Amino acid sequence: MNLQGKICLITGGTRGLGAAGAIELARRGADIAINGRVLDEEAQATQKEIEALGRKCLLLQGDMGKPEDARKCVEDTVNAFGALDVLIHSAGGAVPGSFLTVSEEAWYAAFDVHVHAIFHLGRAAVPHIQKRGEGAIILIASSAAVRGVLNAAAYATVKGTLIQMVRVMGRELAESNIRVNCVAPGVIRTRFHATMPPEVYKNNIENRIPLHREGTPYDVAQVIALLAENEFMTGETVVIDGGLTSRIA
């Protein structure tokens, strides 16, 4: 799918991987709506970078853990641009805690913002994408979804759920020519991993990641763009982790 003139909505698109994806899609010709729970200076900087590429950018405030905010995000995008072609769900964040220690509140909140959000976003977005005759939905999971991770029980579980949702949605929406895929990043140089203890970082680079380096947001953005453009991929998850999940230990 040629992205020139297409309309893309990215939740969690004001910073980090979402922002990188939004900028790359704009670079390929799309107009962008980016959502953030808080619209701060960083959100405005992302908007300016997109507009500097000659594309339109709409900022949308909303908490994707709230169904009404998720649905409104879609409707505001369509009202502003008149259409929707690509939906990318990148909103979310770390949820520390083991299975025995994570709080019930954090567990349910993780499902709200990662899983329930795409339920509400998708159901609101699909009718609009169907009108366009083709489109794409892309979810941002994690390599944690396909391997055991200590002290991240809720996070790994919800990200694993997204991978299954991609399979289900991809099969169901194929008849509407809507492709549904997933990106599962590993250790990427973003704020998400900025608090990593130095000894953990050193062990990752030296012993756990075969390419011996972190990924960059641009690495992930390239995969996001691929999944938006490629017309023969659906129901798939692309792991981009420098080989981390290829290791047995």
C-alpha positions as CSV (number, residue, x, y, z in Angstrom):
1,M,0.0,0.0,0.0
2,N,1.4,3.3,-1.0
3,L,1.3,5.6,2.0
4,Q,1.3,8.8,0.0
5,G,-1.8,10.7,1.2
6,K,-2.9,8.0,3.6
7,I,-4.3,8.8,7.1
8,C,-2.5,7.1,10.0
9,L,-3.5,7.1,13.7
10,I,-0.8,6.1,16.2
11,T,-1.7,5.8,19.9
12,G,1.3,6.5,22.2
13,G,2.6,8.4,19.2
14,T,4.0,11.4,20.9
15,R,7.3,9.8,22.1
16,G,9.4,6.7,21.9
17,L,8.6,4.0,19.4
18,G,5.3,5.4,18.5
19,A,6.8,8.8,17.6
20,A,9.5,7.1,15.6
21,G,6.9,5.2,13.7
22,A,4.8,8.3,13.1
23,I,7.7,10.2,11.7
24,E,8.7,7.4,9.4
25,L,5.2,7.1,8.1
26,A,5.1,10.8,7.5
27,R,8.4,10.6,5.7
28,R,6.7,8.1,3.3
29,G,3.8,10.5,2.6
30,A,1.1,9.9,5.2
31,D,-0.8,12.4,7.3
32,I,-0.7,11.6,11.0
33,A,-2.8,11.7,14.1
34,I,-0.8,11.0,17.2
35,N,-2.3,10.3,20.6
36,G,-0.7,10.8,24.0
37,R,-2.0,10.7,27.6
38,V,-0.4,14.0,28.1
39,L,0.3,16.5,25.4
40,D,3.6,18.1,26.5
41,E,6.6,19.7,24.9
42,E,7.8,16.4,23.6
43,A,4.4,15.8,21.9
44,Q,4.6,19.2,20.3
45,A,8.2,18.5,19.1
46,T,7.0,15.3,17.4
47,Q,4.2,17.2,15.8
48,K,6.7,19.8,14.5
49,E,9.0,17.2,13.1
50,I,6.1,15.6,11.2
51,E,5.0,19.0,9.8
52,A,8.5,19.8,8.8
53,L,8.2,16.8,6.4
54,G,5.3,18.6,4.7
55,R,2.6,16.4,6.3
56,K,-0.3,17.2,8.5
57,C,-0.2,16.2,12.2
58,L,-3.1,16.1,14.6
59,L,-2.4,15.9,18.4
60,L,-5.0,13.9,20.4
61,Q,-5.1,13.8,24.1
62,G,-6.5,10.7,25.7
63,D,-6.0,7.8,28.1
64,M,-6.2,4.5,26.1
65,G,-7.0,2.7,29.3
66,K,-10.5,4.4,29.0
67,P,-12.8,3.0,26.4
68,E,-14.5,6.3,25.7
69,D,-11.1,8.0,25.1
70,A,-10.1,5.2,22.7
71,R,-13.3,5.5,20.7
72,K,-13.1,9.3,20.7
73,C,-9.5,9.1,19.4
74,V,-10.7,7.4,16.3
75,E,-13.6,9.6,15.7
76,D,-11.6,12.8,16.1
77,T,-9.1,11.5,13.6
78,V,-11.8,10.8,11.0
79,N,-13.5,14.1,11.7
80,A,-10.3,16.0,11.1
81,F,-9.0,14.1,8.1
82,G,-12.1,12.6,6.6
83,A,-10.8,9.0,6.6
84,L,-8.6,6.5,8.3
85,D,-6.3,4.0,6.6
86,V,-3.8,2.7,9.2
87,L,-4.3,2.2,13.0
88,I,-1.2,1.6,15.1
89,H,-1.5,0.8,18.8
90,S,1.7,1.8,20.6
91,A,0.3,3.2,23.9
92,G,1.4,1.4,27.0
93,G,4.3,1.0,29.3
94,A,6.2,-1.1,31.8
95,V,4.4,-3.0,34.5
96,P,6.9,-4.2,37.1
97,G,6.2,-7.1,39.4
98,S,6.3,-10.9,39.4
99,F,3.2,-13.0,39.2
100,L,3.1,-13.2,43.0
101,T,3.9,-9.5,43.7
102,V,2.2,-7.5,41.0
103,S,-0.8,-5.7,42.4
104,E,-4.3,-6.4,41.2
105,E,-4.7,-2.8,40.2
106,A,-1.6,-2.9,38.0
107,W,-2.6,-6.2,36.5
108,Y,-6.0,-4.9,35.4
109,A,-4.6,-1.5,34.3
110,A,-2.1,-3.3,32.0
111,F,-5.0,-5.1,30.3
112,D,-6.9,-1.9,29.9
113,V,-4.2,0.1,28.2
114,H,-2.7,-2.7,26.1
115,V,-5.4,-5.2,25.3
116,H,-8.8,-3.7,26.0
117,A,-7.7,-0.5,24.2
118,I,-7.2,-2.2,20.9
119,F,-10.6,-3.9,21.3
120,H,-12.3,-0.5,21.5
121,L,-9.9,1.2,19.0
122,G,-10.3,-1.6,16.5
123,R,-14.1,-1.8,16.6
124,A,-14.3,2.0,16.2
125,A,-11.7,2.1,13.4
126,V,-12.5,-0.9,11.2
127,P,-15.7,0.5,9.7
128,H,-13.8,3.6,8.5
129,I,-10.9,1.6,7.1
130,Q,-13.4,-0.7,5.3
131,K,-14.7,2.3,3.4
132,R,-11.2,2.8,2.0
133,G,-11.1,-0.7,0.5
134,E,-7.8,-1.6,2.1
135,G,-5.8,-0.7,5.2
136,A,-3.7,-2.0,8.1
137,I,-3.7,-2.4,11.8
138,I,-0.4,-2.7,13.6
139,L,0.1,-3.6,17.2
140,I,3.3,-3.0,19.2
141,A,4.1,-6.0,21.4
142,S,7.5,-7.0,22.8
143,S,10.0,-9.8,22.7
144,A,8.9,-10.4,26.3
145,A,5.7,-11.8,24.8
146,V,7.5,-14.8,23.4
147,R,9.9,-15.7,26.2
148,G,9.9,-15.9,30.0
149,V,10.7,-12.6,31.7
150,L,11.4,-12.2,35.4
151,N,9.5,-9.5,37.3
152,A,7.3,-8.5,34.3
153,A,4.4,-10.9,34.6
154,A,1.6,-8.5,33.6
155,Y,3.6,-6.9,30.9
156,A,4.7,-10.1,29.2
157,T,1.1,-11.5,29.5
158,V,-0.6,-8.6,27.9
159,K,2.0,-8.4,25.1
160,G,1.5,-12.1,24.4
161,T,-2.2,-11.5,24.3
162,L,-1.7,-8.9,21.5
163,I,0.1,-11.5,19.4
164,Q,-2.9,-13.7,19.6
165,M,-5.3,-10.8,18.8
166,V,-3.3,-10.2,15.7
167,R,-3.8,-13.8,14.5
168,V,-7.6,-13.6,15.2
169,M,-8.1,-10.1,13.8
170,G,-5.9,-10.8,10.8
171,R,-8.0,-13.8,9.8
172,E,-11.3,-12.1,10.4
173,L,-10.5,-8.9,8.7
174,A,-8.8,-10.4,5.6
175,E,-12.1,-10.4,3.8
176,S,-12.1,-6.6,4.1
177,N,-8.6,-6.4,2.8
178,I,-7.4,-5.1,6.2
179,R,-4.0,-6.5,7.2
180,V,-3.3,-6.9,10.9
181,N,0.3,-7.5,12.1
182,C,2.5,-7.0,15.1
183,V,6.0,-5.7,15.9
184,A,7.8,-7.3,18.9
185,P,10.8,-5.2,19.8
186,G,13.6,-6.3,22.2
187,V,16.0,-3.9,24.0
188,I,15.6,-0.6,22.2
189,R,17.3,2.7,23.1
190,T,14.3,4.5,24.5
191,R,13.1,5.9,27.8
192,F,11.5,2.6,28.5
193,H,14.9,1.0,29.0
194,A,16.7,4.1,30.3
195,T,16.4,3.0,34.0
196,M,18.1,-0.3,33.3
197,P,20.9,-0.9,35.8
198,P,24.4,-0.7,34.3
199,E,25.2,-4.3,35.1
200,V,22.0,-5.5,33.4
201,Y,22.8,-3.4,30.3
202,K,26.3,-4.7,30.2
203,N,25.1,-8.3,30.4
204,N,22.5,-7.7,27.7
205,I,25.1,-6.3,25.3
206,E,27.8,-8.8,26.0
207,N,26.0,-12.0,26.6
208,R,22.3,-12.0,25.7
209,I,22.0,-10.1,22.4
210,P,23.9,-11.8,19.6
211,L,24.4,-8.6,17.7
212,H,25.9,-7.0,20.8
213,R,24.0,-3.8,20.7
214,E,20.7,-2.2,21.4
215,G,18.2,-1.4,18.7
216,T,17.1,2.1,17.9
217,P,13.6,3.5,17.5
218,Y,14.3,3.9,13.8
219,D,15.0,0.2,13.5
220,V,11.5,-0.5,14.8
221,A,10.0,2.3,12.7
222,Q,11.3,0.7,9.6
223,V,9.4,-2.5,10.5
224,I,6.2,-0.5,11.3
225,A,6.4,1.1,7.9
226,L,7.0,-2.3,6.2
227,L,3.9,-3.7,7.8
228,A,1.8,-0.7,6.7
229,E,3.0,-0.9,3.1
230,N,3.4,-4.7,2.5
231,E,0.1,-6.0,1.0
232,F,0.7,-9.8,1.5
233,M,1.4,-10.0,5.3
234,T,-1.3,-10.5,7.8
235,G,-1.7,-12.3,11.2
236,E,2.1,-12.1,11.7
237,T,4.5,-10.9,14.4
238,V,7.9,-9.6,13.5
239,V,10.4,-9.9,16.3
240,I,13.2,-7.3,16.1
241,D,15.5,-7.9,19.0
242,G,19.1,-8.4,17.7
243,G,18.7,-12.2,18.0
244,L,17.8,-12.1,21.7
245,T,14.9,-14.6,21.4
246,S,17.0,-16.9,19.2
247,R,19.0,-17.9,22.3
248,I,18.1,-20.9,24.4
249,A,19.5,-19.2,27.6
